[in-house]
Amino acid sequence: MGCGGTTTNFVTAGCCSIGLLKVWSVCQVYARWLLTCCLCWLLQAPLDSIRGTVNALGPAVDLSVVFGDIAAGPSYQLRSVICYFGHHYQAFVLSEELHQWLLFDDHVIKVVGDWQQVKQAMVSSRLQPSLLFYESSEAISGCSGSSTGYV
């Protein structure tokens, strides 16, 4: 489980509307150090819906701010985003070694840059963010010397 984390799980689900598009999201916290968030798109999204969703995403999230009904805890840092477009998936992954985001597209790996450049790449390619992986700031600061699984 890594760094002596607890086994407390937290699950939430919700739906928000962006224009005519409904985006379902399910978030789960595993052992307080890993947060996954799944955005389920019901349609091939219009560009404005993709842009609005991408602009709402940030490189960090505080669950007490997002959900309001839970106690304040650690913030979570975004580590990977899996995106979908036209029967094809691509992944953006933060490289700890390079301090930059990488794009994994089949057998091609490209350096994208910072978070703003990732957001621009998603919108310009009409990539729909579908699965997001966040790591707790507690795990990041409390695991010095251990592998966190970054690229």
N, C-alpha and C positions, 0 to 999 in steps of 0.2 A: 504494500500500500504506500510505502514511502514516507519517511520522516515522521513516523509515529502518529499519523493522522487518525482522526476518529472515523467511525463508520457511519456517521450521521448523514442521511440522505434527505434531500429537499427536492420536491418536484412541483412544478407549476405549469399550467397550460393557459393559453389565452388566444384571443383572436383580435386582430385589428383590421380595419378597412382602410385601404389606400385607394381612393377613387372607387372604381368598380371591382377592384381586386381585394379579396380577403386573404390575409396572410395568417396562417396558424403557426403558433410557436409553442414549443415544449422545451422547458429548461429543466435540467437536473444537475444537482450538485452531488458529486461522489466524494465522500470522505472529506468534505470541506476544502479539498485542494484542486478539484477538477470540476468545471462547469461546462456542460454542453448545452447548446441551444439549437433547436431544429426549426427552421422556417419552411413551412410547407406551402408552396405556391399552387394555387388552384388552376391557373391559366399560364399560357406563355405571356409573361408580363409585358405591359406597355413600358416604354423607356422611362416615362415619368414615374411610374411605380417603382421601377428598379432604382432610379436616381434617389427617390425619396427614402426608400429602405436603406440603401447604401449610406446616404448622408446621416441617417439616424444611428448608424453603427459607429462605435468608437473603439479605440485600442484598449479601453478599460471599462469595467462596469462595476457598480456598487449595488448589490442586490437590495439593500434597504432603500435606496433611491428609486430603483426600478419598480419594486413591488410594494414598498411602503408599509406593509404589514408584518415585516420580519425585523428582528433586532439587527442593529448595525454589526457588521463583521468585516472581514478583509475585502479589499477590492480584488477584482479578477482581471488579469491581463490577457488580451487576445493573443493566441499563439498560432491558430490555423483557421482558415475559412475554406470550406468546400463549396464550389459554385456549380451551377447547372445552366446549360443552354443547348437547346436543339439535340437532345439525346446524347449529350457529352458532358463529362464532369472535368473540372480543373480545380486545383488546390493552390491556395496561397499559404505559405508557411513562413513564420518568422525565424530567421537564422540567428541564433545567439552569437555564433562565431563572426558573422559578417555584419550584424546589427542592421540587417536589411530584410525585406520581404522577398521571397522567391516564389515564382510561379511554376508549378508542376503541371505539365500538359502532355500526357502520354509519356513519350521517351525524352521530351524536351524540358530542360530546367533553365529558367531565365531569372536573372536578378531584376526585380521590379523597382525596389527602392524603399521609400518610407510609406507610412500608412496612407497619406494623401495620394500618392502615386498608385497604391493598390486600389483605392476607391475610384480613381479616374479610370484605371484599367477595367474594373468591373463594369462601370457604366458604359464606357466606349465599346466594350465587347458584348454588352447586354447580358452579362453573367448575373444570374440570380443567386445571391448567397443563400445556401441551404442548410449547412451544418457548421456551427461555430464552436471552437474549442478554446476555453479560457482556463488559465491557471491562477490559483490563489496567490496573492502577494505574500501571504504567510509561507507558502511552500517555496516560493522563489527565494525569500530571504532566509528561511530556516533550513535550506538544503545545501548550504555551501559545501562544495567538495563532492557532492553526489550528482549523478547524471539526472538531468531533468527531461531528457528525451528530445531536446531541441536538435535541429539540423545543424 
